Amino acid sequence: MELFFRIVIVGFLVAIFFMRRYFFKDRPNPPVDYFSLFTLGVIWVGVGTVFLIQSSNPAFLVFGAALMIIGGINKSKWKSNRRTWRDLSVEEKKFKQGLLMLLSIFLVLSYIAYYLTN
């Protein structure tokens, strides 16, 4: 069953890669959104705290702290790179909608696989 999960994860990453290549063929990479990095860091610190208590593994906590530090250092750039849904082009909206759909399907399949194995 572990092989199945690895195949699903690799397939998921390959799908994301090809979706990105299809929708953003000749576009330069957008600037870094440091506010989102900081927000992700806060989330990962919370998740990392739970994992640290449960399994004594500080990896998520350290990763979250690193994201928070990177986002906090660049706090002056938070407003310059913020883009709302209105600011996105039609292609970017389609990409994000497709990515959310793919993530939702992956989440549902993960729950199904979890309950089938337990």
C-alpha positions in Angstrom: 0.0 0.0 0.0 3.0 2.3 0.6 3.9 2.0 -3.1 0.3 3.1 -4.0 0.7 6.3 -2.0 4.1 7.0 -3.6 2.7 6.6 -7.0 -0.3 8.9 -6.2 2.0 11.6 -4.8 4.4 11.4 -7.8 1.4 11.5 -10.2 0.0 14.5 -8.4 3.3 16.4 -8.6 3.6 15.5 -12.3 0.1 16.8 -13.0 0.9 20.1 -11.2 4.1 20.4 -13.2 2.3 19.9 -16.6 -0.6 22.2 -15.6 1.8 24.9 -14.8 3.7 24.4 -18.1 0.4 24.5 -20.0 -1.1 27.6 -18.5 2.0 29.6 -18.0 4.1 28.9 -21.1 6.1 32.1 -21.6 5.5 34.0 -18.5 8.2 35.1 -16.1 7.9 33.9 -12.5 5.9 36.3 -10.3 7.5 38.1 -7.4 7.6 36.4 -4.1 4.6 37.0 -1.8 6.2 37.4 1.6 2.9 37.8 3.4 1.8 34.4 2.2 5.1 32.9 3.3 4.6 34.4 6.8 1.0 33.1 6.9 2.2 29.6 5.8 4.8 29.8 8.5 2.2 30.5 11.2 0.2 27.5 10.0 3.3 25.2 9.9 4.4 26.3 13.4 1.0 25.2 14.7 1.1 21.9 12.9 4.7 21.4 13.9 3.9 21.9 17.5 1.3 19.1 17.4 3.8 16.8 15.6 6.5 17.7 18.0 4.3 16.7 20.9 3.1 13.5 19.2 6.2 12.2 17.6 9.2 14.3 18.8 9.8 15.4 15.3 10.6 19.1 15.0 10.8 19.3 11.2 7.5 21.0 10.6 8.1 23.4 13.5 11.5 24.4 12.2 10.2 24.8 8.6 7.4 26.9 9.8 9.7 29.1 11.9 12.0 29.5 8.8 9.0 30.7 6.7 7.9 33.1 9.4 11.4 34.5 9.6 11.7 35.0 5.8 8.2 36.6 5.7 8.9 38.8 8.7 12.2 40.1 7.5 10.5 41.2 4.2 7.5 42.8 5.9 8.1 46.0 4.0 7.3 44.1 0.7 4.0 42.6 1.9 1.7 45.1 0.2 3.7 45.4 -3.0 3.2 41.8 -4.1 -0.3 41.1 -2.8 -2.7 40.1 -5.5 -6.4 39.4 -5.0 -8.7 37.3 -7.1 -9.7 40.4 -9.0 -6.1 41.1 -10.0 -5.6 37.7 -11.7 -5.9 37.1 -15.4 -8.4 34.6 -16.8 -5.6 32.1 -17.3 -4.4 32.4 -13.8 -7.9 32.0 -12.4 -8.4 28.8 -14.5 -5.1 27.4 -13.3 -5.9 28.1 -9.6 -9.4 26.6 -10.0 -7.9 23.5 -11.6 -5.3 23.3 -8.9 -8.0 23.6 -6.2 -10.1 20.9 -7.9 -7.0 18.6 -8.2 -6.2 19.2 -4.5 -9.7 18.4 -3.5 -9.8 15.2 -5.5 -6.4 14.2 -3.9 -7.7 14.9 -0.4 -10.8 12.8 -1.0 -8.8 10.0 -2.4 -6.4 10.2 0.5 -9.3 9.9 3.0 -10.7 6.9 1.1 -7.3 5.2 1.0 -6.8 5.9 4.7 -10.2 4.4 5.7 -9.7 1.4 3.4 -6.4 0.5 5.0 -7.6 0.9 8.6 
